[in-house]
């Protein structure tokens, strides 16, 4: 479902220490690092800039290959001095759900999870964002989901889930998550164009029209819009 998820952080060194520590315990290693960006395949962090503040109040669940990896993730984080947010154990979300939770240096919730329907092809299993207007988030995804191939599941007035073939994104009622970047992948430039057209024609704010972004890599073709809470939503074809 996710091509990549990006967050900005208030303390680059401390946030990188956190994610290197806990993701390393899951077998997820850094794939790229320069002064402004560190990536673990489909997850990335970068420092705050003027007008680009830190992500807050975000929950991100990472794929754990086994329950032992869930335990190791939690142990590594706590031993490194990071805040426990839920010890390893079964959760009643699904029959086989096993997870553990920590807080990153900006207070975001990071989880290692092993369950019966883990995401394939990436490390980010799921995201949860909080919003003051679940219905508005639902309307946004009802506009773009027919284009990008997602299913919108309205679990209640306070929870809408957007599901791909593997992986999921949820918006739930609460104090809003701030400043997340979520990119969905496609293998067709026409889908990028259609996503941007559908969203902007429905009144959502353009944040970058369809086009190549060679500064990322040759062939990178993406488009950006802002969801109702101002999160930067992208669809991208890497043309690789």
For each residue, the residues with C-beta under 8 A, 3 or more apart:
1: 119 122 150 163 164 165 166 167 168 169 184
2: 5 42 122 124 127 164 167 169 182 183 184 185
3: 42 183 184 185 234 236 238
4: 39 41 42 43 44 183
5: 2 42 43 44 60 124 127 180 181 182 183
6: 43 44 45 46 180 181 183
7: 44 45 46 54 55 58 106 108 179 180 181
8: 45 46 47 48 49 52 53 54 55 179
9: 12 14 15 16 45 46 47 48 54 55 104 105 106
10: 15 48 54 105 106
11: 14 15 105 106
12: 9 15 16 45 46 47
13: 16 17
14: 9 11 17 18 105
15: 9 10 11 12 18 19 45 104 105 106
16: 9 12 13 19 20 38 45
17: 13 14 20 21 80
18: 14 15 21 22 77 80 82 102 104 105 110
19: 15 16 22 23 38 40 43 45 104 110
20: 16 17 23 24 30
21: 17 18 24 25 76 77 80 82
22: 18 19 25 26 73 76 77 80 82 102 110 112
23: 19 20 26 28 29 40 43 62 73 123
24: 20 21 27 28 29 76
25: 21 22 69 72 73 75 76 77 112
26: 22 23 62 63 64 65 69 72 73 112 123
27: 24 65 69
28: 23 24 40 41 43 62 123
29: 23 24 40
30: 20 33 38 39 40
31: 39 40 41
32: 37 38 39
33: 30 37 38 39
34: 37 38
35:
36: 46 47
37: 32 33 34 44 45 46
38: 16 19 30 32 33 34 44 45 46
39: 4 30 31 32 33 43 44
40: 19 23 28 29 30 31 43 44 123
41: 4 28 31 122 123
42: 2 3 4 5 122 123 124
43: 4 5 6 19 23 28 39 40 60 62 123 124
44: 4 5 6 7 37 38 39 40
45: 6 7 8 9 12 15 16 19 37 38
46: 6 7 8 9 12 36 37 38
47: 8 9 12 36
48: 8 9 10 52 53 54
49: 8 52
50:
51:
52: 8 48 49 179
53: 8 48 178 179
54: 7 8 9 10 48 106 178 179
55: 7 8 9 58 106 108 177 178 179 180
56: 106 107 108 177 178 179
57: 107 108 130 174 175 176 177 178
58: 7 55 108 109 127 128 129 177 180
59: 108 109 110 111 127 128 129
60: 5 43 108 109 110 111 124 126 127
61: 99 111 112 113 124 125 126 127 128
62: 23 26 28 43 73 110 111 112 113 123 124 125
63: 26 113 114 118 119 122 123 124 125
64: 26 67 69 70 73 98 99 112 113 114
65: 26 27 69 114
66: 69 70 114
67: 64 70 71 88 98 114
68: 71 72
69: 25 26 27 64 65 66 72 73 112 114
70: 64 66 67 73 74 88 98 99 100 112 113 114
71: 67 68 74 75 88 100
72: 25 26 68 69 75 76
73: 22 23 25 26 62 64 69 70 76 77 100 102 112
74: 70 71 77 78 84 87 88 100 101 102 112
75: 25 71 72 78 79
76: 21 22 24 25 72 73 79 80
77: 18 21 22 25 73 74 80 82 84 102 110
78: 74 75 81 82 84 102
79: 75 76
80: 17 18 21 22 76 77
81: 78
82: 18 21 22 77 78 102 103 104 105
83: 102 103
84: 74 77 78 87 101 102 103
85: 101 102 103 109
86: 89 99 100 101 111
87: 74 84 100
88: 67 70 71 74 98 99 100
89: 86 98 99 100
90: 97 98
91: 97 98 99
92: 97
93: 97 115
94: 97 115 116 117
95: 116
96: 114 115 116
97: 90 91 92 93 94 113 115 116
98: 64 67 70 88 89 90 91 113 114 115
99: 61 64 70 86 88 89 91 111 112 113 114 115
100: 70 71 73 74 86 87 88 89 111 112
101: 74 84 85 86 109 110 111
102: 18 22 73 74 77 78 82 83 84 85 109 110 111
103: 82 83 84 85 107 108 109 110
104: 9 15 18 19 82 107 108 109 110
105: 9 10 11 14 15 18 82
106: 7 9 10 11 15 54 55 56
107: 56 57 103 104
108: 7 55 56 57 58 59 60 103 104
109: 58 59 60 85 101 102 103 104 128
110: 18 19 22 59 60 62 77 101 102 103 104
111: 59 60 61 62 86 99 100 101 102
112: 22 25 26 61 62 64 69 70 73 74 99 100
113: 61 62 63 64 70 97 98 99 118 125 126
114: 63 64 65 66 67 69 70 96 98 99 118
115: 93 94 96 97 98 99 118
116: 94 95 96 97
117: 94 166
118: 63 113 114 115 125 166
119: 1 63 122 124 125 126 166 167
120: 166
121: 166
122: 1 2 41 42 63 119 166 167
123: 23 26 28 40 41 42 43 62 63
124: 2 5 42 43 60 61 62 63 119 127 167
125: 61 62 63 113 118 119 167 168
126: 60 61 113 119 167 168 169 170
127: 2 5 58 59 60 61 124 168 169 170 180 182
128: 58 59 61 109 170 171 172
129: 58 59 137 169 170 171 172 176 177 180 229 231
130: 57 171 172 173 174 175 176 177
131: 134 136 137 171 172 173 174 176 177 228 229
132: 173 174 175 176
133: 136 137 228 229
134: 131 137 138 157 158 159 160 171 172 173
135: 138 139 157
136: 131 133 139 140 228 229
137: 129 131 133 134 140 141 160 171 227 228 229
138: 134 135 141 142 152 154 160 171
139: 135 136 142 143 228
140: 136 137 143 144 199 204 227 228
141: 137 138 144 145 150 152 160 162
142: 138 139 145 152
143: 139 140 146 198 199 202 204
144: 140 141 147 148 150 195 198 199 233
145: 141 142 148 149 150 151 152 162
146: 143 149 198
147: 144 191 194 195 198
148: 144 145 184 186 191 195 235
149: 145 146 164 165
150: 1 141 144 145 162 163 164 184
151: 145 162 163 164
152: 138 141 142 145 160 161 162
153: 160 161 162 163
154: 138 159 160
155: 159 160 161
156: 159
157: 134 135 173
158: 134 172 173
159: 134 154 155 156 170 171 172 173
160: 134 137 138 141 152 153 154 155 170 171
161: 152 153 155 168 169 170
162: 141 145 150 151 152 153 168 169 170
163: 1 150 151 153 167 168 169
164: 1 2 149 150 151 167 168 184
165: 1 149
166: 1 117 118 119 120 121 122
167: 1 2 119 122 124 125 126 163 164
168: 1 125 126 127 161 162 163 164
169: 1 2 126 127 129 161 162 163 182
170: 126 127 128 129 159 160 161 162
171: 128 129 130 131 134 137 138 159 160
172: 128 129 130 131 134 158 159
173: 130 131 132 134 157 158 159
174: 57 130 131 132
175: 57 130 132
176: 57 129 130 131 132 229
177: 55 56 57 58 129 130 131 180 229 231
178: 53 54 55 56 57 230
179: 7 8 52 53 54 55 56 230 231
180: 5 6 7 55 58 127 129 177 231 232
181: 5 6 7 231 232 234
182: 2 5 127 169 231 232 233 234
183: 2 3 4 5 6 222 233 234 235 236
184: 1 2 3 148 150 164 233 234 235 236
185: 2 3 235 236 237 238
186: 148 191 192 235 236 237
187: 191 237
188: 191 192 237
189: 192 193 210 221 237 239
190: 193 194
191: 147 148 186 187 188 194 195 235 237
192: 186 188 189 195 196 210 221 222 223 235 236 237
193: 189 190 196 197 210 223
194: 147 190 191 197 198
195: 144 147 148 191 192 198 199 223 225 235
196: 192 193 199 200 206 209 210 223 224 225 235
197: 193 194 200 201
198: 143 144 146 147 194 195 201 202
199: 140 143 144 195 196 202 204 225 233
200: 196 197 203 204 205 206 225
201: 197 198
202: 143 198 199
203: 200
204: 140 143 199 200 225 226 227 228
205: 200 225 226
206: 196 200 209 224 225
207: 224 225 226 232
208: 211 222 223 224 234
209: 196 206 223
210: 189 192 193 196 221 222 223
211: 208 221 222 223
212: 219 220 221
213: 216 220 221 222
214: 217 218 220
215:
216: 213 220
217: 214 220 238
218: 214
219: 212 238 239 240
220: 212 213 214 216 217 236 238 239
221: 189 192 210 211 212 213 236 237 238 239
222: 183 192 208 210 211 213 234 235 236 237
223: 192 193 195 196 208 209 210 211 234 235
224: 196 206 207 208 232 233 234
225: 195 196 199 200 204 205 206 207 233
226: 204 205 207 230 231 232 233
227: 137 140 204 230 231 233
228: 131 133 136 137 139 140 204
229: 129 131 133 136 137 176 177
230: 178 179 226 227
231: 129 177 179 180 181 182 226 227
232: 180 181 182 207 224 226
233: 144 182 183 184 199 224 225 226 227
234: 3 181 182 183 184 208 222 223 224
235: 148 183 184 185 186 191 192 195 196 222 223
236: 3 183 184 185 186 192 220 221 222
237: 185 186 187 188 189 191 192 221 222
238: 3 185 217 219 220 221
239: 189 219 220 221
240: 219
